[in-house]
Amino acid sequence: MSKLSQEYLYKAMDKQGCIVQGTLVANNINELEMQLERMELDIIHYRLNKSHHYLRLRIEKVSRRDLISFCFQMENLTRAGVPLLDGLGDLRDSLPQSRFREIVSSLIESIEAGASLSVAMAKFPESFSQIFISLIETGEKTGELSLVFQHLAETLKWQDEMVAKTKKLLMYPAFMGVVIVGVLFFVMMYLVPQLISFIKNIGGELPLHTQILIFVSNLFVQYWLLILIVPVLAFLAVKLALQSSYRFRFVVDGLKLRFWIIGPIIEKIIFARFATFFALLYKSGITVLESLALCKTLTGNLVIEKALEQIGENIAEGCSISNSFEQANLFPPLLLRMIQVGESTGELDIALSNVSYFYNREVKEAIEQIQTLIEPVMTVILGLLLAWVILSVLGPIYEVISGFSY
């Protein structure tokens, strides 16, 4: 984008007579009016935006569902033989006033100025990933743009399903965790202090579990603010360390893959994502080395990212694909075997698609199994907490009553 580009706040009117307000980046007022005209808006008022919201607006991302809808509609339009500009124009007209509509309008302007779709998309890296742009570029070169849009739509749908399943998996334990913490604070800060004086007046030696309950309750009463703040500060410190220290993030990413129960699921999700996109890139005609380079950052794990980087170097030096993956000592036998079969048959994309299918199925089964276990486990934890309090309070009372002689 030109250094002279500025952000304008505008007020305009659409075809229905409704007032629309928004922001657009343009070099001058003439360009602003042209952009609004392409969006079928008549400008009423404008002014330069000198606020600090510019950065936030520039890095705003398009949602995954918008991208799915974009790919689905563009697939159908290009497959039907509709020219690219007409297809983008129809898509823009069907969108409400939003950041995504502004992006589509900008794509139209760039293409009319002579740029390709992939080059136009490259201006919005916050919305279109490098893999997305590379696949579009490949589709333009091969004339299979509709097929690329189809594959992208299917892959984005798969990603959306995985995110939805993960959120569903975390929702119940997060809710139960809040309930358990709330119950713990109520019991330790209100209920137990009410009973401590009564328990001590009973006399006699208090059982160990009752002494522990009193000690924990005193900690909550005296240091409740620290108990709340310390976990938050620890979380922020870890997050800051992950952003600032490559070595620390590398260690944490390695621990994620070895973490009990969750680690294998994370690993399978990463391998399924890698196999899906690698197969998609390879099938689109992108070379193995380019596909590895694009998929490297897609994994979201530095351990696997470094392994893929080393694999790329080995392949560049003349080592076979299967041997390079095997030397990494990180990838599971299923993935290694399918890569070997795909390499020997010349159908690497099909072999990786099969890997993706198997891992997707295993991830779904694992998530369903964990979901069935989470509810009883969280219920047992809450029950044990309440049982400890009841036993610690009623235990001394019962011992005193049982010592009475009638």
C-alpha positions as CSV (number, residue, x, y, z in Angstrom):
1,M,0.0,0.0,0.0
2,S,1.2,3.5,-0.8
3,K,2.8,5.5,2.0
4,L,0.4,8.3,1.1
5,S,-2.6,6.1,1.9
6,Q,-4.8,7.4,4.7
7,E,-7.8,6.1,6.5
8,Y,-11.1,7.9,6.0
9,L,-14.2,7.8,8.1
10,Y,-17.2,8.1,5.8
11,K,-21.0,8.4,5.9
12,A,-22.8,7.3,2.8
13,M,-26.2,6.1,1.6
14,D,-27.0,2.8,-0.1
15,K,-29.6,2.0,-2.8
16,Q,-32.3,1.6,-0.2
17,G,-31.7,5.0,1.3
18,C,-30.1,3.6,4.5
19,I,-27.2,5.6,6.1
20,V,-24.0,3.6,6.2
21,Q,-20.9,4.5,8.2
22,G,-17.5,2.9,8.0
23,T,-13.8,3.3,7.3
24,L,-11.8,2.9,4.1
25,V,-8.1,3.4,3.2
26,A,-7.4,5.5,0.1
27,N,-4.7,7.8,-1.3
28,N,-7.1,10.7,-1.8
29,I,-10.8,11.7,-1.8
30,N,-11.2,10.7,-5.5
31,E,-10.1,7.2,-4.8
32,L,-12.4,7.1,-1.7
33,E,-15.3,8.1,-3.9
34,M,-14.4,5.4,-6.5
35,Q,-14.3,2.8,-3.8
36,L,-17.7,3.8,-2.4
37,E,-19.1,3.9,-5.9
38,R,-18.0,0.3,-6.5
39,M,-19.7,-0.6,-3.2
40,E,-22.8,1.1,-4.6
41,L,-22.7,3.8,-2.0
42,D,-23.2,7.6,-2.4
43,I,-20.9,9.6,-0.2
44,I,-22.5,12.1,2.2
45,H,-19.6,13.1,4.4
46,Y,-16.0,12.1,5.1
47,R,-13.0,13.0,7.3
48,L,-9.6,11.7,8.0
49,N,-9.3,9.2,10.9
50,K,-6.6,10.4,13.1
51,S,-7.4,8.1,16.0
52,H,-5.3,5.2,17.2
53,H,-7.9,2.7,16.0
54,Y,-6.2,2.5,12.6
55,L,-3.9,-0.4,13.6
56,R,-6.8,-2.4,15.1
57,L,-8.9,-2.0,12.0
58,R,-6.0,-2.9,9.7
59,I,-5.3,-6.2,11.5
60,E,-8.9,-7.2,11.8
61,K,-9.4,-10.7,10.4
62,V,-12.1,-12.1,8.3
63,S,-13.9,-14.9,10.1
64,R,-13.5,-18.5,9.0
65,R,-17.2,-18.7,8.1
66,D,-16.9,-15.7,5.8
67,L,-14.0,-17.4,4.1
68,I,-16.0,-20.6,3.7
69,S,-18.9,-18.7,2.2
70,F,-16.5,-16.8,-0.1
71,C,-14.9,-20.1,-1.3
72,F,-18.2,-21.8,-1.8
73,Q,-19.7,-19.0,-3.8
74,M,-16.6,-18.4,-5.9
75,E,-16.4,-22.2,-6.6
76,N,-19.9,-22.2,-8.0
77,L,-19.5,-19.0,-10.0
78,T,-16.2,-19.9,-11.6
79,R,-17.4,-23.5,-12.3
80,A,-20.5,-22.0,-14.0
81,G,-18.2,-20.0,-16.3
82,V,-18.9,-16.6,-14.7
83,P,-16.0,-14.2,-15.2
84,L,-13.9,-13.6,-12.0
85,L,-14.8,-9.9,-11.8
86,D,-18.5,-10.5,-12.3
87,G,-18.4,-13.3,-9.6
88,L,-16.6,-11.0,-7.1
89,G,-19.1,-8.2,-7.9
90,D,-22.1,-10.5,-7.3
91,L,-20.5,-11.7,-4.0
92,R,-19.9,-8.1,-2.9
93,D,-23.5,-7.1,-3.6
94,S,-24.7,-10.0,-1.5
95,L,-22.7,-9.0,1.5
96,P,-23.8,-6.6,4.3
97,Q,-21.7,-3.6,5.1
98,S,-18.7,-5.1,6.8
99,R,-14.9,-5.4,6.7
100,F,-15.2,-8.4,4.4
101,R,-17.2,-6.3,1.9
102,E,-14.5,-3.7,1.9
103,I,-11.9,-6.4,1.2
104,V,-13.9,-7.8,-1.7
105,S,-14.3,-4.3,-3.1
106,S,-10.6,-3.8,-2.9
107,L,-10.0,-7.1,-4.6
108,I,-12.2,-6.0,-7.5
109,E,-10.3,-2.7,-7.8
110,S,-6.9,-4.4,-7.8
111,I,-8.0,-6.9,-10.5
112,E,-9.4,-4.1,-12.6
113,A,-6.1,-2.3,-12.3
114,G,-4.4,-5.4,-13.8
115,A,-3.4,-7.5,-10.8
116,S,-4.2,-11.2,-10.4
117,L,-6.5,-12.4,-7.6
118,S,-3.6,-13.9,-5.7
119,V,-1.7,-10.6,-5.8
120,A,-4.8,-8.7,-4.7
121,M,-5.3,-11.1,-1.8
122,A,-1.7,-10.7,-0.8
123,K,-2.5,-7.1,0.3
124,F,-4.6,-8.6,3.2
125,P,-2.3,-11.1,4.9
126,E,-4.4,-10.8,8.1
127,S,-7.4,-12.3,6.2
128,F,-5.8,-14.6,3.6
129,S,-3.0,-16.9,4.7
130,Q,0.0,-17.6,2.6
131,I,-1.2,-21.1,1.9
132,F,-4.6,-19.7,0.8
133,I,-2.8,-17.2,-1.6
134,S,-0.4,-19.9,-2.9
135,L,-3.3,-22.2,-3.8
136,I,-5.2,-19.4,-5.5
137,E,-2.0,-18.6,-7.5
138,T,-1.6,-22.2,-8.5
139,G,-5.3,-22.4,-9.6
140,E,-4.8,-19.3,-11.7
141,K,-1.7,-20.8,-13.4
142,T,-3.4,-24.2,-14.1
143,G,-6.9,-22.9,-14.9
144,E,-8.4,-24.9,-12.1
145,L,-9.5,-22.1,-9.9
146,S,-12.9,-23.6,-9.2
147,L,-11.3,-26.8,-8.0
148,V,-9.0,-24.9,-5.7
149,F,-11.9,-23.0,-4.2
150,Q,-13.7,-26.3,-3.7
151,H,-10.7,-27.8,-1.8
152,L,-10.3,-24.6,0.2
153,A,-14.0,-24.7,1.2
154,E,-13.8,-28.3,2.3
155,T,-10.6,-27.7,4.3
156,L,-12.0,-24.6,6.0
157,K,-15.1,-26.6,6.9
158,W,-13.0,-29.3,8.4
159,Q,-11.1,-26.7,10.4
160,D,-14.4,-25.1,11.6
161,E,-15.7,-28.5,12.7
162,M,-12.5,-29.2,14.7
163,V,-12.6,-25.8,16.4
164,A,-16.3,-26.4,17.3
165,K,-15.5,-29.8,18.7
166,T,-12.6,-28.4,20.7
167,K,-14.7,-25.6,22.2
168,K,-17.4,-28.1,23.0
169,L,-14.8,-30.3,24.8
170,L,-13.5,-27.4,26.9
171,M,-16.9,-25.8,27.7
172,Y,-18.1,-28.3,30.3
173,P,-14.8,-28.6,32.3
174,A,-14.5,-24.8,32.2
175,F,-18.0,-24.4,33.6
176,M,-17.5,-27.1,36.2
177,G,-14.1,-25.6,37.1
178,V,-15.7,-22.2,37.8
179,V,-18.4,-24.0,39.9
180,I,-15.8,-26.0,41.9
181,V,-13.7,-22.8,42.6
182,G,-16.8,-20.9,43.6
183,V,-17.8,-23.7,46.0
184,L,-14.3,-24.0,47.4
185,F,-14.1,-20.2,48.2
186,F,-17.6,-20.3,49.7
187,V,-16.8,-23.3,51.9
188,M,-13.3,-22.1,53.0
189,M,-14.1,-18.4,53.6
190,Y,-17.7,-18.6,55.0
191,L,-18.8,-22.1,56.0
192,V,-15.7,-23.5,57.7
193,P,-15.0,-20.3,59.7
194,Q,-18.5,-20.5,61.1
195,L,-17.9,-24.0,62.3
196,I,-14.3,-23.7,63.5
197,S,-15.2,-22.1,66.9
198,F,-17.8,-24.8,67.5
199,I,-15.4,-27.6,66.6
200,K,-12.7,-26.2,68.9
201,N,-15.1,-25.8,71.8
202,I,-16.0,-29.5,71.7
203,G,-12.6,-30.3,73.1
204,G,-10.4,-33.2,72.5
205,E,-7.7,-33.7,69.8
206,L,-8.8,-32.8,66.3
207,P,-8.2,-35.4,63.6
208,L,-5.5,-34.6,61.0
209,H,-7.9,-34.0,58.2
210,T,-9.8,-31.5,60.3
211,Q,-6.6,-29.6,61.2
212,I,-5.7,-29.5,57.5
213,L,-9.2,-28.1,56.7
214,I,-8.8,-25.4,59.3
215,F,-5.3,-24.5,58.0
216,V,-6.5,-24.3,54.4
217,S,-9.5,-22.2,55.5
218,N,-7.2,-19.8,57.3
219,L,-5.1,-19.5,54.2
220,F,-8.2,-18.6,52.1
221,V,-9.4,-16.0,54.6
222,Q,-6.0,-14.3,55.0
223,Y,-4.7,-14.6,51.5
224,W,-7.7,-14.9,49.3
225,L,-6.5,-12.0,47.1
226,L,-3.2,-13.6,46.4
227,I,-4.9,-16.9,45.7
228,L,-6.9,-15.1,43.0
229,I,-4.1,-13.0,41.6
230,V,-1.2,-15.4,41.6
231,P,-2.7,-17.8,38.9
232,V,-3.6,-14.8,36.7
233,L,-0.1,-13.4,37.0
234,A,1.5,-16.8,36.4
235,F,-0.6,-17.2,33.3
236,L,0.4,-13.8,32.0
237,A,4.0,-14.5,32.8
238,V,3.9,-17.8,30.9
239,K,2.2,-16.1,28.0
240,L,4.8,-13.3,27.9
241,A,7.6,-15.8,28.0
242,L,6.1,-17.8,25.2
243,Q,6.0,-14.6,23.0
244,S,9.5,-13.4,23.9
245,S,11.6,-16.6,24.3
246,Y,11.9,-19.1,21.4
247,R,13.7,-21.6,23.6
248,F,10.9,-21.5,26.3
249,R,8.2,-21.9,23.6
250,F,10.1,-24.8,22.1
251,V,10.2,-26.6,25.5
252,V,6.5,-25.9,26.1
253,D,5.5,-27.1,22.6
254,G,7.5,-30.3,23.3
255,L,5.7,-30.8,26.6
256,K,2.3,-30.3,24.9
257,L,3.0,-33.4,22.7
258,R,3.9,-35.5,25.7
259,F,1.1,-34.3,28.1
260,W,-1.1,-37.1,29.4
261,I,-4.3,-37.7,27.4
262,I,-4.3,-34.3,25.8
263,G,-0.8,-34.7,24.2
264,P,-1.7,-37.5,21.7
265,I,-4.9,-35.7,20.7
266,I,-2.9,-32.4,20.0
267,E,-0.4,-34.5,18.0
268,K,-3.1,-36.1,15.9
269,I,-4.8,-32.8,15.2
270,I,-1.5,-31.3,14.1
271,F,-0.7,-34.3,11.9
272,A,-4.2,-34.3,10.4
273,R,-3.9,-30.6,9.6
274,F,-0.4,-31.1,8.1
275,A,-1.5,-34.1,6.0
276,T,-4.6,-32.2,4.8
277,F,-2.8,-29.1,3.6
278,F,0.2,-30.9,2.3
279,A,-2.0,-33.1,0.2
280,L,-3.9,-30.1,-1.0
281,L,-0.8,-28.1,-2.0
282,Y,0.9,-31.1,-3.6
283,K,-2.3,-32.0,-5.6
284,S,-2.5,-28.4,-6.8
285,G,1.0,-28.7,-8.4
286,I,3.1,-27.0,-5.7
287,T,6.5,-28.7,-5.2
288,V,7.3,-30.8,-2.1
289,L,9.8,-28.3,-0.8
290,E,7.4,-25.4,-1.2
291,S,4.6,-27.4,0.3
292,L,6.7,-28.2,3.4
293,A,7.7,-24.5,3.7
294,L,4.1,-23.4,3.6
295,C,2.9,-26.1,6.0
296,K,5.8,-25.5,8.5
297,T,4.1,-22.6,10.2
298,L,0.7,-24.1,9.9
299,T,1.4,-26.7,12.6
300,G,1.6,-24.2,15.4
301,N,4.2,-26.2,17.2
302,L,7.9,-25.3,17.1
303,V,9.1,-28.9,17.7
304,I,7.2,-30.2,14.6
305,E,8.0,-27.0,12.7
306,K,11.8,-27.6,13.3
307,A,11.4,-31.2,12.2
308,L,9.7,-30.2,9.0
309,E,12.5,-27.6,8.3
310,Q,15.1,-30.3,8.7
311,I,13.1,-32.7,6.5
312,G,13.0,-30.0,3.8
313,E,16.8,-29.6,4.1
314,N,17.3,-33.3,3.7
315,I,15.1,-33.5,0.7
316,A,16.9,-30.6,-0.9
317,E,20.2,-32.5,-0.4
318,G,18.8,-35.5,-2.3
319,C,17.3,-37.7,0.4
320,S,14.0,-39.3,-0.4
321,I,10.8,-38.0,1.2
322,S,10.1,-41.1,3.3
323,N,13.6,-41.4,4.6
324,S,13.7,-37.7,5.5
325,F,10.5,-38.1,7.5
326,E,11.8,-41.2,9.2
327,Q,15.1,-39.6,10.2
328,A,13.1,-36.9,12.1
329,N,12.1,-39.6,14.8
330,L,9.0,-37.7,15.5
331,F,6.3,-38.8,13.1
332,P,4.1,-41.9,13.8
333,P,4.4,-45.2,11.9
334,L,1.1,-44.6,10.0
335,L,2.2,-41.3,8.6
336,L,5.6,-42.7,7.7
337,R,4.1,-45.8,6.0
338,M,1.6,-43.8,4.0
339,I,4.3,-41.3,2.8
340,Q,6.4,-44.3,1.7
341,V,3.5,-45.8,-0.2
342,G,2.6,-42.5,-1.8
343,E,6.2,-41.8,-2.8
344,S,6.6,-45.2,-4.4
345,T,3.3,-45.1,-6.3
346,G,3.5,-41.4,-7.3
347,E,0.2,-40.7,-5.5
348,L,1.5,-38.8,-2.4
349,D,-1.6,-36.6,-2.2
350,I,-3.9,-39.6,-2.0
351,A,-1.8,-41.3,0.6
352,L,-1.7,-38.1,2.7
353,S,-5.5,-37.7,2.3
354,N,-5.9,-41.2,3.8
355,V,-3.7,-40.2,6.7
356,S,-5.8,-37.1,7.3
357,Y,-9.0,-39.3,7.2
358,F,-7.7,-41.7,9.8
359,Y,-6.4,-39.0,12.1
360,N,-9.6,-37.0,11.8
361,R,-11.6,-40.1,12.8
362,E,-9.3,-40.9,15.7
363,V,-9.4,-37.3,16.9
364,K,-13.2,-37.3,16.9
365,E,-13.4,-40.7,18.7
366,A,-10.8,-39.4,21.3
367,I,-12.8,-36.2,21.9
368,E,-16.0,-38.1,22.3
369,Q,-14.4,-40.5,24.8
370,I,-13.0,-37.6,26.8
371,Q,-16.4,-35.9,26.8
372,T,-18.0,-38.9,28.3
373,L,-15.3,-39.1,31.1
374,I,-15.2,-35.4,32.0
375,E,-18.6,-35.2,33.5
376,P,-18.2,-38.0,36.0
377,V,-14.6,-37.0,36.9
378,M,-15.6,-33.4,37.6
379,T,-18.6,-34.6,39.6
380,V,-16.4,-36.9,41.7
381,I,-13.9,-34.0,42.3
382,L,-16.8,-31.8,43.6
383,G,-18.1,-34.7,45.7
384,L,-14.7,-35.4,47.2
385,L,-14.4,-31.7,48.2
386,L,-17.7,-31.7,49.9
387,A,-17.1,-35.1,51.5
388,W,-13.8,-33.8,53.0
389,V,-15.5,-30.8,54.5
390,I,-18.4,-32.8,55.9
391,L,-16.1,-35.5,57.4
392,S,-13.8,-32.9,58.9
393,V,-16.6,-31.1,60.6
394,L,-18.9,-33.9,61.6
395,G,-16.1,-36.3,62.5
396,P,-15.1,-34.6,65.8
397,I,-18.7,-34.1,66.7
398,Y,-19.5,-37.7,66.2
399,E,-16.5,-38.8,68.4
400,V,-17.6,-36.6,71.2
401,I,-21.2,-37.8,71.0
402,S,-20.1,-41.4,70.9
403,G,-18.1,-40.9,74.1
404,F,-21.1,-39.9,76.1
405,S,-22.4,-42.6,78.5
406,Y,-26.1,-42.9,79.2
